[in-house]
Amino acid sequence: MALQILQPLIYAFAVLRCVMASIVLAEHAILQTIALVLSPVPPVYRTVAWLFTAVHCRMLLALAGYGWIQVEMVTKKKTRGSQLQEKWSPKAGDVIVSNWCSWAEILWLAFRFNPVFVLPVAPTPQSGESDASTATGRRTGTGSAAIHKSSNMQRTAITGFHHVSLFKILSLLGKTPSTFGLPLEGARSLESIRKSADRPIVVFPECTTSNGRGLLRFAEVFDSSITVPVKGFNVFIMCGRFDSPTHWQPSPTCSIPSSIPIPLPQPLVHILTIPFEPSRLTIRLLAPSESPSTGTFLESDVLAAGGTKATLSEACAILISQLGKLKRTGQGWEEKTSFLSFYYSKR
């Protein structure tokens, strides 16, 4: 009864916050456009653009219920104080690798490091042969008999990457490399973008968002020529972890694209649907001394931790799984694309 009485106030508060967030986004777009006049002087332009980005992203996080986000520097080794004092300081051309659940970690990364965001593109994945031997339940055609393992999706190689704006990536959450709407033509390799970047690069090897309860299969987003330990640039490993949602603190994760036909940035959508505080977000950063780019990181470390091959993507998957205590599901963006296609066909 009390909730019914308060419901109009709850919705009014959500609309008010959404309006304020829209003003912040509009102000950000205007000021970033004005700042372009400084582009002939790159150092000044980057500083001013970062300042605007930091202020506006922090305001959006506060309006969305994240006035404070817990950040933990994590080390797997049991050592005394010295390693816990390590700091993250990504430079131009360095790579930040993270899992991907929502818009919150994107805004956090934007205001902390003002990085370059990239999104992968790939053709629509094709399904493989179904595995009839894994069918379960009575074969009556109803009930548990209708539950069976779906067709295995063929692994689809990433064609390349596009550098996208903060607005763009916030409006594409939940989609996959074949449904981002980005062209296959003109896509560049991650290494090519990295070499020309004037800021750190953020890459999400899952290639799409998850619900945050597990880790999707990592795609091979790095060039095959890059081996571990990585040389030539630094790799920073991060994991965003959300607390289990409750009735009063729902999850802000965006595992499925918004059903709103207008491509609104997801913070606006979630401010409307989450009137109060969302579930708590914890950012876990791996100590740089344990990164795959340190000389002490060996291929055997990947294989000993259960990795199937000693690639940088596999090393990052293992480290993020350990960092966030997330189970690796074995399902990738290809399976999600198939699921979303089936989901939308039934609506």
C-alpha positions in Angstrom: 0.0 0.0 0.0 2.8 2.4 1.0 4.6 1.6 -2.3 1.5 2.4 -4.3 1.2 5.8 -2.6 4.9 6.5 -3.2 5.0 5.2 -6.8 4.0 8.6 -8.4 6.8 10.3 -6.5 9.3 7.6 -7.5 8.5 8.0 -11.2 8.6 11.8 -10.8 12.0 11.5 -9.2 13.2 9.2 -12.0 12.0 11.6 -14.7 13.7 14.6 -12.9 17.0 12.7 -12.8 16.6 11.7 -16.5 16.1 15.3 -17.5 19.1 16.4 -15.5 21.2 13.6 -17.1 20.0 14.7 -20.6 21.2 18.2 -19.8 24.6 16.9 -18.8 24.9 14.9 -22.0 23.8 17.8 -24.1 26.3 20.1 -22.3 29.0 17.5 -22.9 28.4 17.4 -26.6 28.4 21.2 -26.9 31.6 21.7 -24.9 33.4 18.8 -26.7 32.5 20.5 -30.0 33.8 23.8 -28.8 37.0 22.2 -27.6 37.7 21.1 -31.2 39.1 24.6 -31.9 42.0 23.5 -29.7 42.8 20.5 -31.9 45.7 22.2 -33.6 47.4 22.0 -30.3 47.0 18.3 -29.3 48.3 18.4 -25.7 46.0 21.3 -24.8 43.0 19.7 -26.7 43.5 16.4 -24.9 43.7 18.0 -21.5 40.6 20.2 -22.0 38.6 17.3 -23.6 39.5 15.0 -20.7 38.5 17.6 -18.2 35.0 18.0 -19.8 34.7 14.2 -20.0 35.7 13.6 -16.4 33.3 16.1 -15.0 30.3 15.1 -17.1 30.8 11.3 -16.6 31.2 11.8 -12.9 27.9 13.8 -12.8 26.1 11.1 -14.8 27.4 8.4 -12.4 26.2 10.4 -9.5 22.7 11.0 -11.0 22.5 7.2 -11.8 23.2 6.3 -8.1 26.9 5.8 -8.2 28.1 8.7 -6.1 30.9 6.5 -4.9 32.5 3.4 -6.6 34.7 1.1 -4.7 38.1 0.5 -6.4 40.4 -2.3 -5.3 44.0 -2.9 -6.4 44.3 -6.7 -6.3 47.4 -8.8 -6.2 47.3 -12.6 -6.4 50.6 -13.0 -4.6 50.8 -12.8 -0.8 53.2 -9.9 -0.3 53.6 -7.1 2.1 52.5 -3.5 1.5 54.8 -2.6 -1.4 52.8 -4.1 -4.2 49.5 -2.8 -2.8 50.9 0.7 -3.3 51.1 0.1 -7.1 49.2 2.6 -9.3 47.5 2.3 -12.6 48.9 4.9 -15.1 48.0 3.8 -18.6 49.8 5.9 -21.3 49.1 6.4 -25.0 49.2 3.1 -26.8 48.7 1.0 -23.7 45.7 -1.4 -23.6 43.1 -1.7 -20.9 41.3 -5.1 -21.0 38.0 -5.6 -19.1 34.9 -7.6 -18.9 31.7 -5.7 -20.1 28.4 -5.6 -18.2 27.0 -2.2 -18.4 27.4 1.5 -19.0 28.7 2.2 -15.5 32.2 0.8 -16.0 32.4 2.7 -19.4 31.7 6.0 -17.6 34.2 5.1 -14.9 36.9 4.4 -17.4 36.0 7.6 -19.3 36.4 9.9 -16.4 39.5 8.2 -15.0 41.5 7.7 -18.2 39.7 9.4 -21.1 40.6 6.4 -23.3 39.9 5.4 -26.8 36.9 3.0 -27.0 36.9 0.5 -29.9 34.2 -1.9 -31.0 34.7 -5.1 -33.1 32.9 -5.9 -36.3 32.3 -9.3 -37.8 29.9 -11.0 -40.2 26.8 -12.8 -38.9 27.9 -16.1 -37.3 26.7 -19.4 -38.8 25.3 -22.3 -36.8 27.0 -25.6 -36.9 25.5 -29.1 -36.7 23.3 -29.7 -33.7 24.4 -32.3 -31.2 21.5 -34.7 -30.9 23.4 -36.9 -28.5 23.1 -34.3 -25.8 19.3 -34.2 -25.8 17.8 -34.6 -22.3 14.4 -35.5 -20.9 11.7 -37.8 -22.2 11.3 -37.7 -26.0 7.6 -37.0 -25.9 7.9 -33.5 -27.4 6.7 -31.7 -24.4 8.0 -30.6 -21.0 11.6 -31.6 -20.3 11.8 -33.3 -23.7 11.7 -29.9 -25.4 14.8 -28.9 -23.6 18.0 -29.7 -25.5 21.3 -28.3 -26.4 20.9 -25.8 -29.2 23.1 -25.9 -32.4 26.7 -25.1 -31.8 27.7 -21.8 -33.3 30.8 -21.6 -35.5 33.5 -19.4 -34.2 33.6 -16.3 -36.3 36.8 -14.3 -36.7 36.7 -10.6 -35.9 37.1 -8.6 -39.1 38.5 -5.5 -37.4 37.7 -2.6 -35.1 36.2 0.9 -35.2 37.1 3.8 -33.0 33.8 4.9 -31.5 32.7 7.9 -29.4 31.5 7.7 -25.8 27.9 8.4 -27.0 28.1 5.7 -29.6 29.3 2.9 -27.3 26.7 3.9 -24.7 23.9 3.5 -27.2 25.1 0.1 -28.5 25.1 -1.9 -25.2 23.7 -5.4 -25.5 24.5 -5.7 -29.2 27.2 -7.9 -30.8 29.9 -7.4 -33.5 27.5 -8.4 -36.3 24.6 -6.2 -35.0 26.5 -3.0 -33.9 25.6 -1.5 -37.3 29.2 -0.6 -38.0 30.5 -1.3 -41.5 32.9 -4.2 -42.2 34.7 -2.0 -44.7 37.3 0.3 -43.2 37.7 -1.8 -40.0 41.2 -1.7 -38.7 43.2 -4.2 -36.7 43.5 -3.4 -32.9 47.3 -3.2 -33.3 46.9 -0.6 -36.0 44.6 1.6 -33.9 46.8 1.1 -30.9 50.0 2.3 -32.7 48.3 5.5 -33.8 46.4 6.2 -30.5 47.2 9.3 -28.5 45.5 7.8 -25.4 45.1 4.4 -23.8 42.8 1.9 -25.6 39.9 0.0 -23.9 39.1 -3.4 -25.4 36.3 -5.7 -24.3 37.3 -9.2 -25.6 33.8 -10.6 -24.8 32.7 -8.3 -27.7 29.3 -7.8 -26.1 27.8 -7.2 -22.7 26.9 -10.0 -20.2 24.7 -10.1 -17.1 27.8 -9.9 -15.0 27.3 -13.3 -13.3 29.9 -15.1 -15.5 32.5 -14.4 -18.2 31.7 -14.9 -21.9 34.2 -16.6 -24.2 36.9 -14.2 -25.2 37.3 -13.6 -29.0 40.8 -13.5 -30.5 40.9 -9.7 -30.6 44.7 -9.3 -30.6 47.1 -9.9 -33.5 48.5 -13.4 -33.6 52.0 -11.9 -33.6 51.5 -10.7 -30.1 52.7 -13.2 -27.5 53.0 -13.3 -23.8 54.7 -11.7 -22.1 53.7 -8.7 -24.2 56.4 -6.4 -25.4 56.1 -2.8 -26.8 53.1 -1.7 -24.7 51.6 -2.3 -21.3 48.4 -4.3 -20.7 46.2 -3.3 -17.8 43.6 -5.9 -16.5 40.4 -4.8 -14.9 37.1 -6.4 -13.8 33.8 -4.8 -13.0 31.8 -6.8 -10.5 28.2 -6.0 -9.5 26.5 -7.2 -6.3 23.6 -9.5 -6.6 20.5 -7.4 -7.4 17.6 -7.0 -5.0 14.1 -5.5 -5.3 15.4 -2.1 -4.0 18.7 -2.3 -5.7 18.2 -3.7 -9.3 21.1 -4.5 -11.6 22.2 -2.0 -14.2 23.7 -4.6 -16.4 22.6 -4.5 -20.1 22.8 -8.0 -21.4 20.0 -7.4 -23.9 19.7 -4.2 -26.1 17.1 -1.7 -25.1 13.7 -2.1 -26.7 13.3 1.7 -27.1 13.4 2.4 -30.9 15.4 5.6 -30.3 19.1 4.9 -29.7 19.3 6.6 -26.3 22.5 6.3 -24.2 21.9 3.6 -21.7 22.4 5.7 -18.6 19.2 7.6 -19.5 17.3 4.4 -20.0 18.4 3.0 -16.7 17.8 6.1 -14.8 14.2 5.8 -15.8 13.9 2.1 -14.9 16.0 2.2 -11.7 14.5 5.1 -9.7 16.9 4.7 -6.7 20.3 3.2 -6.2 21.4 0.3 -8.4 23.3 -2.7 -7.2 26.8 -1.8 -6.0 29.7 -1.8 -8.5 33.2 -2.7 -7.5 36.1 -2.1 -9.8 39.0 -4.5 -9.4 42.3 -3.6 -10.9 45.1 -6.2 -11.3 48.4 -5.0 -9.9 50.6 -3.9 -12.9 53.4 -6.1 -11.6 51.3 -9.2 -12.5 50.1 -8.0 -15.9 50.8 -10.1 -19.1 53.1 -7.3 -20.1 55.6 -7.8 -17.3 58.7 -9.8 -18.0 57.9 -12.3 -15.2 54.6 -13.4 -16.9 55.2 -16.7 -18.7 53.2 -18.7 -21.2 53.3 -21.6 -18.7 51.3 -19.4 -16.3 48.4 -19.4 -18.8 48.5 -23.2 -19.3 48.9 -23.9 -15.6 45.8 -21.9 -14.9 43.7 -24.0 -17.3 44.2 -22.1 -20.5 43.9 -24.0 -23.7 46.5 -21.9 -25.6 49.1 -19.3 -24.6 47.6 -16.2 -26.4 47.1 -12.8 -24.9 43.3 -13.1 -25.1 43.4 -16.4 -23.2 45.8 -14.9 -20.6 43.4 -11.9 -20.1 40.4 -14.2 -19.8 42.1 -16.2 -17.0 43.2 -13.2 -15.1 39.8 -11.4 -15.3 38.1 -14.7 -14.2 40.4 -14.9 -11.2 40.2 -11.1 -10.5 36.4 -11.0 -10.4 35.9 -14.6 -9.3 33.7 -15.2 -12.4 33.1 -18.5 -14.0 34.0 -18.8 -17.7 30.8 -19.9 -19.4 32.2 -21.1 -22.7 29.5 -19.2 -24.6 30.6 -16.3 -26.8 29.1 -13.4 -28.7 28.2 -15.8 -31.5 25.8 -17.7 -29.3 24.4 -14.5 -28.0 23.7 -13.3 -31.6 21.8 -16.5 -32.3 19.8 -16.1 -29.0 18.9 -12.5 -29.8 17.8 -13.5 -33.3 15.6 -16.2 -31.9 14.3 -13.8 -29.1 13.3 -11.1 -31.5 11.7 -13.5 -33.9 9.3 -14.6 -31.2 8.2 -11.1 -30.1 
